[in-house]
């Protein structure tokens, strides 16, 4: 990476302690520490904030909208039915 090409960092913001972190945007920075400072200046200046996370965009694994099959659940749950298992005769007495 050249000196003029900064990485993109996704920014997650926590409004108050105990809340979930929410994605609020992205910043471009040369390293994670600068990304935190830029995220603070950009996203925590006008609203309450207790915590900020920054994550390199390239480190986030995600599905594509065309990956419908990824979310298809099996409807065969026979393994949950106790009748599918053989029990020793001692248990039947």
NUGULUM-939331 format. One line per field, with one value per atom (N, C-alpha, C): residue in one letter; x, y, z. Coordinates in Angstrom, 2 decimals, always signed. Atoms other than C-alpha are relative to their C-alpha. Example, Ala and Ser with C-alpha at 12.3 -4.5 7.8 and 13.67 -1.06 7.14 Angstrom:
<sites>
r A; A; A; S; S; S
u +0.89; +12.30; +0.90; -0.82; +13.67; -0.77
v -1.19; -4.50; +1.20; -1.19; -1.06; +1.09
w +0.00; +7.80; +0.00; -0.06; +7.14; +0.73
</sites>
This chain:
<sites>
r X; X; X; X; X; X; X; X; X; X; X; X; X; X; X; X; X; X; X; X; X; X; X; X; X; X; X; X; X; X; X; X; X; X; X; X; X; X; X; X; X; X; X; X; X; X; X; X; X; X; X; X; X; X; X; X; X; X; X; X; X; X; X; X; X; X; X; X; X; X; X; X; X; X; X; X; X; X; X; X; X; X; X; X; X; X; X; X; X; X; X; X; X; X; X; X; X; X; X; X; X; X; X; X; X; X; X; X; X; X; X; X; X; X; X; X; X; X; X; X; X; X; X; X; X; X; X; X; X; X; X; X; X; X; X; X; X; X; X; X; X; X; X; X; X; X; X; X; X; X; X; X; X; X; X; X; X; X; X; X; X; X; X; X; X; X; X; X; X; X; X; X; X; X; X; X; X; X; X; X; X; X; X; X; X; X; X; X; X; X; X; X; X; X; X; X; X; X; X; X; X; X; X; X; X; X; X; X; X; X; X; X; X; X; X; X; X; X; X; X; X; X; X; X; X; X; X; X; X; X; X; X; X; X; X; X; X; X; X; X; X; X; X; X; X; X; X; X; X; X; X; X; X; X; X; X; X; X; X; X; X; X; X; X; X; X; X; X; X; X; X; X; X; X; X; X; X; X; X
u +0.86; +0.00; +0.90; -0.80; +1.42; -0.36; +0.22; +1.68; -1.26; +1.16; -1.18; -1.31; +1.22; -3.64; -0.33; +0.39; -5.37; -1.04; +0.98; -7.47; -1.35; +1.35; -11.21; -0.27; +0.37; -12.34; -1.49; +1.41; -15.96; -0.07; +0.10; -17.06; -1.28; +1.12; -19.30; -0.02; +0.19; -20.69; -0.92; +0.87; -22.14; -0.43; +0.52; -24.39; +0.13; -0.16; -24.50; +0.38; -0.50; -23.01; -1.12; +1.00; -24.87; -0.76; +0.65; -26.26; +0.88; -0.76; -25.24; +0.76; -0.72; -22.65; -0.75; +0.69; -24.22; +0.95; -0.81; -22.58; -0.49; +0.40; -22.54; +0.68; -0.65; -20.25; +1.40; -1.36; -16.68; +0.93; -1.03; -13.45; +1.17; -1.23; -10.24; +1.16; -1.11; -7.07; +1.20; -1.21; -3.46; +0.20; -0.15; -3.73; -1.18; +1.17; -6.24; -0.08; +0.04; -5.22; -0.52; +0.50; -5.78; -1.46; +1.41; -9.02; -0.89; +0.78; -10.23; -0.16; +0.07; -9.38; -0.94; +0.87; -11.08; -1.46; +1.36; -14.13; -0.58; +0.45; -14.34; -0.40; +0.28; -14.16; -1.23; +1.10; -16.68; -1.33; +1.25; -19.24; -0.34; +0.29; -18.95; -0.04; -0.05; -18.84; -1.37; +1.32; -22.58; -0.95; +0.91; -24.07; +0.73; -0.58; -23.55; +0.72; -0.80; -20.89; +0.81; -0.82; -19.28; +1.10; -0.98; -17.35; -0.07; -0.07; -16.20; +0.90; -0.82; -14.91; +0.29; -0.31; -13.10; +0.54; -0.39; -12.62; +0.36; -0.35; -10.77; -1.10; +1.07; -13.38; +0.40; -0.45; -11.28; -0.01; +0.02; -11.39; -1.41; +1.39; -15.19; -0.43; +0.53; -16.57; -1.51; +1.44; -20.07; -0.57; +0.68; -22.62; -0.40; +0.47; -23.78; -1.51; +1.45; -27.44; -0.43; +0.32; -27.32; +0.18; -0.24; -26.38; -1.23; +1.24; -29.99; +0.12; -0.13; -29.02; +0.69; -0.72; -26.77; -0.96; +0.95; -29.84; -1.14; +1.05; -32.03; +0.24; -0.09; -32.74; -0.58; +0.54; -33.30; -1.32; +1.29; -36.85; -0.03; -0.05; -35.84; +0.66; -0.52; -35.46; -0.27; +0.30; -36.00; +1.00; -0.99; -32.83; -0.44; +0.51; -34.75; -1.06; +1.06; -37.42; +0.63; -0.61; -36.56; -0.29; +0.32; -38.19; +1.08; -1.04; -35.27; +1.19; -1.12; -32.91; -0.42; +0.24; -32.69; +0.49; -0.37; -32.68; +0.16; -0.13; -31.51; -1.32; +1.24; -34.28; -0.21; +0.12; -33.56; -0.77; +0.70; -34.91; -1.50; +1.41; -38.22; -0.76; +0.68; -39.00; -0.55
v -1.18; +0.00; +1.23; -1.22; +3.41; +0.91; -0.91; +6.23; +0.85; -0.86; +8.13; -0.77; +0.81; +5.24; -0.55; +0.42; +4.84; -1.10; +1.08; +1.88; +0.53; -0.33; +2.02; -0.79; +0.61; +1.31; +0.23; -0.11; +0.60; +0.42; -0.56; +2.46; -0.49; +0.45; +1.01; +0.83; -0.99; +3.31; -0.56; +0.40; +2.55; +1.28; -1.24; +5.34; +0.02; +0.07; +4.21; -1.41; +1.29; +1.40; -1.03; +1.05; -1.87; -0.09; +0.03; -0.93; -0.78; +0.65; -2.78; +1.05; -0.88; -1.25; -0.02; -0.13; +0.01; +0.58; -0.54; +0.64; +1.40; -1.38; +4.39; +0.59; -0.52; +4.79; -0.56; +0.44; +4.52; +1.21; -1.03; +6.50; -0.60; +0.41; +6.35; +0.48; -0.35; +6.25; -0.89; +0.79; +5.05; -1.16; +1.07; +2.90; +0.03; +0.08; +1.80; +1.14; -1.08; +4.48; +1.30; -1.20; +7.31; -0.19; +0.29; +5.61; +0.26; -0.27; +5.73; +1.50; -1.45; +9.43; +0.65; -0.56; +10.21; -0.39; +0.44; +8.15; +0.80; -0.82; +10.01; +1.39; -1.35; +13.36; +0.04; +0.02; +12.34; -0.44; +0.62; +10.25; +0.18; -0.15; +11.05; +1.46; -1.42; +14.82; +0.54; -0.58; +15.50; -0.88; +0.89; +12.48; -0.67; +0.70; +10.62; -1.25; +1.15; +7.95; -0.52; +0.60; +5.52; -0.89; +0.90; +3.30; +0.07; +0.05; +3.22; -1.17; +1.05; +0.23; +0.39; -0.11; +0.46; -1.34; +1.28; -2.57; +0.24; -0.12; -2.74; -0.63; +0.51; -3.19; -1.32; +1.24; -5.90; -1.20; +1.09; -7.94; -0.49; +0.40; -8.23; -0.99; +1.01; -11.40; +0.18; -0.23; -11.06; -0.86; +0.73; -12.82; +0.98; -0.79; -11.60; -0.18; +0.11; -10.93; -1.17; +1.14; -13.68; -1.34; +1.23; -16.24; -0.46; +0.42; -17.20; -1.39; +1.38; -20.85; -0.05; -0.05; -19.90; +0.06; -0.20; -19.03; -1.01; +1.02; -22.01; -0.99; +0.94; -24.15; -1.34; +1.32; -27.86; -0.18; +0.25; -28.91; -1.37; +1.33; -32.45; +0.08; -0.04; -32.45; -1.33; +1.31; -36.17; -0.40; +0.32; -36.34; +0.48; -0.47; -34.49; -0.93; +0.91; -37.18; -1.20; +1.12; -39.78; -1.34; +1.26; -42.46; -0.37; +0.26; -42.16; -0.74; +0.64; -43.66; -1.34; +1.30; -47.28; +0.05; +0.04; -47.66; -1.44; +1.36; -50.72; -0.47; +0.57; -53.08; +0.34; -0.31; -52.24; +1.31; -1.27; -48.74; -0.14; +0.19; -50.07; -0.66; +0.71; -51.99; +0.95
w +0.00; +0.00; +0.00; +0.05; -0.90; +1.17; -1.12; +1.63; -0.17; +0.23; -0.01; -0.02; +0.07; -0.06; +1.38; -1.34; +3.30; -0.08; -0.07; +4.36; +0.48; -0.47; +4.97; +1.27; -1.28; +8.54; +0.23; -0.36; +9.46; +1.47; -1.35; +12.60; +0.68; -0.82; +15.31; +1.27; -1.06; +18.01; +1.07; -1.11; +21.46; +0.72; -0.58; +22.76; +1.51; -1.45; +26.38; +0.41; -0.49; +28.41; +0.05; +0.02; +27.94; -1.32; +1.32; +24.51; -0.99; +1.08; +21.37; -0.78; +0.92; +19.10; -1.34; +1.29; +15.86; -1.03; +1.09; +12.52; -0.32; +0.27; +11.94; -1.24; +1.19; +8.95; -0.17; +0.28; +7.74; -0.05; +0.12; +7.84; -0.77; +0.68; +5.80; +0.86; -0.88; +7.88; -0.30; +0.26; +7.70; +0.98; -0.99; +10.87; +0.97; -0.90; +13.56; +1.02; -0.99; +16.09; -0.59; +0.69; +13.63; -0.36; +0.32; +12.56; +1.21; -1.23; +16.19; +0.23; -0.19; +16.44; -1.01; +1.03; +13.15; +0.24; -0.30; +14.13; +1.15; -1.13; +17.43; -0.48; +0.49; +15.66; -0.89; +0.95; +13.02; +0.61; -0.43; +14.92; +1.48; -1.43; +18.65; +0.43; -0.33; +18.47; +0.38; -0.20; +18.36; +0.80; -0.71; +20.11; +1.16; -1.14; +23.37; -0.48; +0.43; +23.07; +1.18; -1.05; +25.49; -0.57; +0.59; +23.07; -1.52; +1.46; +19.46; -0.39; +0.60; +17.50; -1.43; +1.42; +14.18; -0.48; +0.58; +11.94; -1.46; +1.41; +8.64; -0.85; +0.87; +5.94; -0.64; +0.65; +4.30; +0.94; -0.97; +7.53; +0.33; -0.26; +7.53; -1.07; +0.92; +5.99; -0.06; +0.14; +4.60; -1.11; +1.06; +2.48; -1.10; +1.12; -0.89; -0.10; +0.11; -1.63; -0.89; +0.85; -4.26; +0.72; -0.76; -1.57; +0.77; -0.66; -0.81; +0.61; -0.46; -0.39; +1.37; -1.28; +2.54; +1.18; -1.09; +4.62; +0.02; +0.03; +3.69; +1.12; -1.11; +6.73; -0.42; +0.29; +6.56; +0.75; -0.66; +7.32; +0.64; -0.59; +8.25; +1.37; -1.37; +12.03; +0.70; -0.57; +12.53; +1.08; -1.02; +14.58; +1.39; -1.29; +17.32; +0.58; -0.43; +17.51; +0.70; -0.71; +20.18; -0.66; +0.68; +18.00; -1.02; +0.99; +15.61; +0.60; -0.66; +18.20; +0.59; -0.63; +19.32; +1.43; -1.41; +23.08; +0.44; -0.52; +24.98; +0.62; -0.54; +26.11; +1.47; -1.43; +29.76; +0.21; -0.14; +29.19; -0.26; +0.32; +27.87; +1.13; -1.10; +31.08; +1.03
</sites>
